[in-house]
Amino acid sequence: MRKLSIILATVFIFGMLMSACGKNGNDTGSATSQSSESAKETGKVSEIPIKLWIYPMMNGINGDGTGNPDDWAKEYARKFKEQYPQANISVELLDWAGGTEKIDVGVAAGSPPDLVYTINNFGGVTKYGKMGVLEPIDEFLTQADWDDYSDAVEGAIKYKDQTYMWPWLKMVSAVAVNMDLFKERNATDLLPTSKELRDWSFDEFLKAAQATTFSRSGGNKPDVYGTVVWGKDAPFYMYLNGLTNGGNIVNPAFDQTAITDKAFADGLQFTIDLANKHKVAPPGGAGISAMNAKEMFLNQQIAMMPDAPFLLEEVKKAPKPFEIAFVAPPHGEGQETAAWNNVGGFIVFKQKEEEKKKLVMEFARFITNAENSKIVKQIGTFPARNSSGNLYSDDPVMTYFDALSNYGNSVFSRAFGLVSVGDWEKEIQAILTGGKTVGESLDTLDKLIMEKLQ
């Protein structure tokens, strides 16, 4: 994990909680259910310890901000125990700055948690699936479960031909637009806001960025830019155009790199050209951080930037609030819309006893069922299950993001977990400063990714 401020931007995505109870069982849990009923009848319970590790995402039993950061998880445990008296669930909070490292230490020591929350770009499904330390959950998923997940969600929960994550939430980002700046420049007609998905091409995006790059003070150099390209923190945004141009970091089977393919390279080149060739982004991008970019956006120094829906609330608190809209990321000629998305959920580490494995799986199902998943609204994300419904029917902004989430590419977000944030940053910085070409940086990343895939 890097700086906490940036983590929170990505972590917003990772958020996870839940309150409502209700059990969506299946045949694989029947033995566990019978064991629970027997225990209730005899009054004798042989407890089965379950270790749940989570991150501090929100406070309170219902995620309303009142209480402690582990209250919600303890409430899960309490309600689950009402149905399964043998479940003795302990909850441990991970730190955002060192949580993944602690899991790694537990795995190396042979004492990982039974159940832990993870998110796509942490790379947990891929890393631990490859190591063989996770329990596949395929036998516990019904056809009704698969029918309840979108393609974007399904792509996030597998490693090769096995499924490892119980999906719980999903999130997506778009391009935030300062409508006041576009109105000032009489350029609102250049935006794709009249389209249902608000999608547009690289060329259309460039024209909009050029129209909103200007000097408000009348000087020789712009003091307002159409967009921003940065080199520090949240690098996935800067590589996204490789995806929207029809490329990807790895192949769908996750056994070969694809990052050096022409489609990905050309998409990344478009990003670099926005700053270095077309000059529609502030100079010195290699030294600009994601937080710097957000500050410039809030100060109305840039007209467009990629971000998540919570930016809307920050704009309301800006020095001079302004009208904001969201549109889809631009895509290459002839390509379909694609978006950065993340899927969060729970992975189960290897179990020695069959009865305990079934109980842990039942707890994971309990957390992620359609009703309990609705709590993710508290953190501005979307349930992974379609049957949870549209939680934002009265909110047009979130309804749009929900629709855009169906165009997310989970292979792209999963692949980011293969390489450290520092390596992604180092290569984008080298390109922006002219130290390397796009091809040279992608060759370097290709080697790093292949080492992880082998």
C-alpha positions in Angstrom: 0.0 0.0 0.0 1.1 3.5 -0.7 0.0 6.8 0.7 -3.1 6.5 2.8 -4.8 9.3 0.9 -4.5 7.5 -2.4 -5.3 4.2 -0.8 -8.6 5.7 0.3 -9.4 6.6 -3.3 -8.8 3.0 -4.3 -9.9 1.7 -1.0 -13.2 3.3 -1.4 -13.6 0.6 -3.8 -12.6 -1.9 -1.4 -15.0 -1.1 1.2 -17.0 -3.9 2.7 -19.7 -4.3 5.3 -23.0 -5.6 5.9 -25.7 -6.0 8.4 -28.9 -7.7 7.4 -29.1 -11.4 7.9 -30.5 -14.1 5.9 -29.1 -17.3 4.6 -29.0 -18.4 1.0 -28.0 -22.0 1.4 -27.5 -24.8 -1.0 -27.1 -28.6 -1.0 -23.4 -28.5 -0.2 -24.2 -27.0 3.1 -26.8 -29.6 4.1 -24.4 -31.6 6.3 -23.5 -28.4 8.1 -27.1 -27.5 8.5 -27.9 -30.9 9.9 -25.0 -30.6 12.3 -26.4 -27.2 13.5 -29.9 -28.6 14.1 -28.5 -31.5 16.0 -26.5 -29.2 18.2 -29.5 -27.1 19.0 -31.5 -30.2 19.9 -28.9 -31.8 22.2 -27.7 -28.5 23.6 -24.1 -29.8 23.1 -22.0 -27.7 20.7 -18.4 -28.6 19.6 -17.2 -25.2 18.6 -15.3 -24.7 15.3 -13.0 -21.7 15.3 -13.1 -19.4 12.2 -10.6 -16.6 11.7 -12.0 -13.7 9.7 -9.6 -10.9 8.6 -11.0 -7.6 7.3 -10.0 -4.0 6.6 -11.3 -1.0 8.5 -13.8 0.3 6.0 -16.5 1.8 8.0 -17.7 2.1 11.6 -20.8 0.6 13.3 -23.0 -2.4 13.1 -24.9 -1.0 10.1 -22.1 1.0 8.6 -23.6 4.2 9.6 -20.4 5.6 11.1 -21.4 5.1 14.7 -19.2 2.7 16.6 -16.0 0.8 15.9 -14.5 -0.4 12.6 -15.0 -4.1 13.5 -18.5 -3.8 14.7 -20.1 -4.8 11.5 -17.9 -8.0 11.3 -18.8 -9.0 14.8 -22.4 -8.5 14.0 -22.0 -10.9 11.0 -20.5 -13.4 13.4 -23.3 -13.0 15.9 -26.1 -13.5 13.4 -24.3 -16.4 11.7 -23.9 -18.1 15.1 -27.6 -17.9 15.7 -28.0 -20.3 12.7 -24.7 -22.2 13.3 -24.0 -22.4 17.1 -20.8 -24.3 16.4 -19.3 -21.3 14.6 -16.8 -19.5 16.9 -15.7 -16.5 14.7 -12.9 -14.2 15.7 -12.4 -10.9 13.8 -9.1 -9.2 13.2 -8.6 -5.8 11.5 -5.8 -5.5 8.9 -4.0 -2.3 8.3 -4.3 -0.8 4.8 -0.5 -0.1 4.8 0.5 -3.7 5.6 -2.5 -6.0 5.4 -1.4 -7.9 2.3 2.1 -8.4 3.9 0.5 -9.8 7.0 -1.5 -12.3 5.0 1.7 -13.3 3.1 3.4 -13.9 6.5 0.5 -16.0 7.7 0.6 -18.1 4.5 4.3 -18.6 4.8 4.0 -19.7 8.4 1.1 -22.1 7.6 -1.4 -20.1 9.7 -3.4 -17.9 7.3 -6.9 -16.7 8.2 -9.8 -19.0 7.2 -11.6 -16.2 5.5 -10.2 -12.8 4.3 -11.5 -9.9 2.3 -9.6 -9.0 -0.9 -10.0 -6.8 -4.0 -9.0 -7.4 -7.6 -6.0 -5.2 -7.8 -4.5 -6.6 -4.6 -3.9 -9.7 -6.7 -5.0 -12.2 -4.0 -7.0 -14.5 -6.3 -4.2 -14.8 -8.7 -1.3 -15.0 -6.3 -2.8 -17.4 -3.8 -4.6 -19.4 -6.4 -1.3 -20.0 -8.2 0.3 -21.0 -4.9 -2.4 -23.6 -4.3 -3.3 -22.3 -0.8 -6.9 -21.4 -1.5 -10.0 -23.6 -1.5 -11.9 -23.6 -4.8 -15.5 -22.6 -4.3 -17.0 -24.1 -7.5 -18.8 -27.0 -5.7 -20.5 -24.5 -3.5 -21.8 -22.3 -6.3 -25.1 -23.1 -7.9 -26.3 -22.1 -11.3 -28.5 -19.5 -9.7 -25.3 -17.9 -8.3 -23.7 -17.8 -11.7 -26.8 -16.3 -13.2 -26.6 -13.6 -10.5 -23.2 -12.4 -11.6 -22.3 -10.2 -14.5 -19.5 -11.1 -16.9 -17.3 -8.4 -15.3 -17.8 -10.0 -11.9 -17.2 -13.6 -13.2 -13.9 -12.5 -14.7 -12.7 -11.3 -11.3 -13.2 -14.4 -9.2 -11.4 -17.1 -11.1 -7.8 -18.2 -11.5 -7.5 -20.4 -14.6 -10.4 -22.8 -14.5 -11.2 -22.6 -10.8 -13.2 -20.1 -8.8 -11.8 -18.7 -5.6 -13.6 -15.6 -4.6 -17.1 -15.1 -3.1 -17.8 -11.8 -4.8 -19.5 -9.2 -2.7 -19.1 -5.7 -4.2 -18.0 -4.0 -7.4 -17.0 -0.5 -8.3 -16.1 1.4 -11.4 -14.6 4.7 -12.4 -15.4 7.1 -15.2 -14.2 10.5 -16.5 -15.2 13.4 -14.3 -16.1 16.6 -16.3 -16.2 20.2 -15.0 -19.3 21.4 -16.9 -18.7 25.0 -15.9 -15.4 25.0 -17.8 -17.0 23.5 -20.8 -19.8 26.1 -20.7 -17.3 28.8 -20.3 -15.6 27.6 -23.5 -18.9 27.0 -25.4 -17.7 23.4 -25.8 -20.5 21.3 -24.2 -21.4 19.9 -27.6 -18.1 18.1 -27.7 -19.1 15.9 -24.8 -20.9 12.6 -25.2 -23.6 13.4 -22.6 -26.5 12.8 -25.0 -25.5 9.1 -25.5 -27.0 6.5 -23.2 -23.6 5.2 -22.1 -21.8 8.5 -22.8 -19.0 6.8 -24.7 -16.7 8.4 -27.1 -13.5 7.9 -29.1 -9.9 9.1 -28.5 -10.3 11.7 -31.2 -13.4 13.1 -29.6 -11.8 13.2 -26.2 -8.8 15.0 -27.6 -10.9 17.7 -29.3 -12.7 18.3 -26.0 -9.4 18.5 -24.1 -8.0 21.0 -26.7 -11.2 23.2 -26.4 -10.7 23.5 -22.6 -7.0 24.1 -22.6 -6.6 27.9 -22.4 -5.2 30.8 -20.5 -7.9 32.5 -18.5 -5.4 35.3 -17.5 -4.6 36.0 -21.2 -1.0 34.8 -20.9 1.1 32.9 -23.4 0.8 29.6 -21.5 -2.3 27.8 -20.4 -3.4 28.0 -16.8 -6.3 25.7 -17.4 -5.9 22.3 -19.1 -8.3 19.9 -20.7 -7.1 16.9 -18.8 -4.2 15.6 -16.6 -1.6 12.8 -16.9 0.2 11.9 -13.7 3.1 9.6 -12.7 2.6 9.0 -9.0 0.0 6.9 -7.3 -3.1 5.2 -8.8 -1.2 4.3 -12.0 -4.0 2.0 -13.3 -5.7 5.1 -14.6 -2.7 6.0 -16.7 -2.5 2.6 -18.4 -6.3 2.3 -18.9 -6.2 3.6 -22.5 -4.2 0.5 -23.4 -7.4 -1.5 -22.4 -9.8 0.8 -24.1 -7.8 0.6 -27.3 -8.5 -3.2 -27.4 -5.4 -4.4 -25.5 -4.8 -5.9 -22.1 -2.0 -6.7 -19.7 -2.4 -10.5 -19.9 -4.5 -12.9 -21.9 -7.9 -14.1 -20.5 -6.3 -17.4 -19.4 -3.8 -15.4 -17.3 -0.9 -17.5 -18.5 0.7 -15.1 -21.1 1.4 -11.4 -21.2 -0.2 -9.2 -23.7 1.1 -5.8 -22.6 3.5 -5.4 -25.5 0.8 -5.9 -28.1 0.3 -3.0 -30.5 -3.2 -2.2 -29.3 -2.1 -1.8 -25.7 1.1 0.1 -26.7 -0.8 2.5 -29.0 -3.4 3.2 -26.3 -0.7 4.1 -23.8 1.0 6.2 -26.4 -2.2 8.2 -26.7 -2.1 8.9 -23.0 1.5 10.1 -23.2 0.7 12.2 -26.2 -2.0 14.1 -24.4 0.8 15.6 -22.2 3.9 15.6 -24.3 2.6 16.1 -27.9 -0.8 17.8 -27.7 0.0 19.8 -24.5 -3.6 19.4 -23.1 -2.3 18.3 -19.7 -0.1 20.2 -17.2 3.6 19.9 -17.8 5.8 17.8 -15.5 3.4 14.9 -15.3 6.1 12.5 -14.0 6.1 14.5 -10.7 2.3 14.9 -10.5 0.5 12.6 -8.1 -3.1 11.5 -8.2 -3.8 13.8 -5.3 -2.2 16.7 -7.0 -4.5 16.0 -10.0 -7.5 16.0 -7.8 -6.5 19.3 -6.2 -6.2 20.8 -9.6 -9.5 19.5 -10.7 -11.2 20.9 -7.5 -9.5 24.2 -8.1 -10.8 24.2 -11.7 -7.4 24.1 -13.3 -8.2 21.0 -15.3 -11.5 20.1 -17.0 -11.5 16.3 -17.1 -9.9 13.6 -15.0 -10.6 9.9 -14.2 -12.1 9.2 -10.8 -14.9 7.5 -8.9 -18.4 8.8 -8.0 -17.4 10.0 -4.5 -15.6 12.9 -6.3 -19.0 14.5 -6.5 -19.1 15.1 -2.8 -15.6 16.6 -2.8 -16.6 19.0 -5.6 -19.4 20.3 -3.3 -16.8 21.2 -0.8 -14.4 22.7 -3.3 -13.2 26.4 -2.9 -15.6 27.3 -5.6 -18.2 24.5 -6.2 -19.1 23.7 -9.8 -21.3 21.5 -11.9 -19.9 18.0 -12.5 -20.8 15.3 -14.9 -19.4 11.8 -15.6 -18.8 10.2 -19.0 -17.2 6.9 -20.1 -13.4 6.6 -20.6 -12.6 7.2 -24.3 -11.8 4.3 -26.5 -9.8 3.5 -29.7 -11.4 3.6 -33.1 -13.7 0.6 -33.6 -13.4 -0.5 -30.0 -16.2 -1.0 -27.5 -16.4 0.9 -24.2 -14.3 -0.5 -21.5 -13.9 0.7 -17.9 -11.6 0.3 -14.9 -13.5 -1.8 -12.4 -12.7 -3.7 -9.2 -14.5 -6.5 -7.6 -14.1 -7.2 -3.9 -15.0 -10.4 -2.0 -13.8 -13.2 0.3 -11.3 -15.9 -0.3 -11.1 -19.1 1.7 -7.7 -20.6 2.6 -7.1 -24.3 2.6 -8.9 -26.3 5.3 -7.8 -29.6 6.8 -11.3 -30.6 8.0 -14.3 -31.0 5.7 -16.8 -29.9 8.2 -15.0 -26.7 8.9 -14.5 -26.0 5.2 -18.3 -26.3 4.7 -18.9 -24.0 7.6 -16.5 -21.3 6.4 -18.0 -21.5 2.9 -21.5 -21.1 4.4 -20.3 -18.0 6.3 -18.9 -16.6 3.1 -22.2 -17.2 1.4 -24.0 -15.6 4.3 -21.9 -12.4 4.0 -22.4 -12.2 0.2 -26.0 -13.1 -0.3 -28.3 -10.7 -2.1 -29.8 -9.1 1.0 -26.7 -8.8 3.1 -24.8 -7.3 0.1 -27.0 -4.3 0.1 -25.0 -2.7 2.9 -22.3 -1.8 0.4 -24.4 1.2 -0.5 -23.1 2.7 2.7 -19.7 3.0 1.1 -20.8 4.0 -2.4 -20.2 0.8 -4.2 -22.5 -1.8 -5.9 -23.5 -5.3 -4.8 -21.8 -8.0 -6.9 -25.2 -9.8 -7.2 -27.7 -8.5 -9.7 -30.5 -9.8 -7.5 -29.6 -7.1 -4.9 -31.3 -4.7 -7.3 -30.5 -1.1 -8.1 -29.8 0.5 -4.7 -29.5 3.9 -6.3 -32.7 4.2 -8.3 -33.2 7.7 -7.0 -29.6 8.7 -7.8 -28.9 9.3 -11.6 -25.2 9.6 -11.1 -24.9 6.2 -9.3 -27.3 4.6 -11.6 -25.0 5.6 -14.5 -22.0 4.1 -12.7 -23.9 0.9 -12.1 -24.6 0.6 -15.8 -21.0 1.4 -16.7 -19.8 -1.3 -14.3 -21.0 -3.9 -16.7 -18.3 -2.8 -19.1 -15.5 -3.3 -16.6 -12.6 -5.6 -17.4 -11.5 -7.6 -14.4 -8.6 -9.2 -16.2 -7.0 -5.8 -16.5 -7.6 -4.9 -12.8 -6.5 -8.3 -11.6 -3.3 -8.1 -13.6 -2.3 -4.9 -11.9 -1.7 -6.9 -8.7 1.1 -8.9 -10.5 3.5 -5.9 -10.4 4.2 -3.5 -7.6 2.7 0.0 -7.8 6.3 1.3 -7.7 7.2 -0.5 -10.9 4.1 0.8 -12.7 5.0 4.3 -11.6 8.6 4.0 -12.5 7.8 3.1 -16.1 5.1 5.8 -16.7 7.5 8.4 -15.2 10.3 7.2 -17.5 8.1 7.6 -20.6 6.8 11.0 -19.5 10.3 12.4 -19.0 11.6 10.9 -22.3 13.9 8.4 -20.5 12.2 5.5 -22.2 9.9 5.0 -25.1 6.5 3.3 -24.6 7.8 0.1 -26.1 10.9 0.1 -23.9 8.8 0.5 -20.7 6.3 -2.1 -21.7 9.2 -4.5 -22.4 10.4 -4.0 -18.8 6.9 -4.6 -17.4 6.5 -7.6 -19.7 9.5 -9.3 -18.1 8.2 -8.5 -14.5 4.8 -9.9 -15.3 6.1 -13.0 -16.9 8.1 -13.8 -13.8 4.9 -13.7 -11.8 3.0 -15.9 -14.2 5.6 -18.6 -14.5 
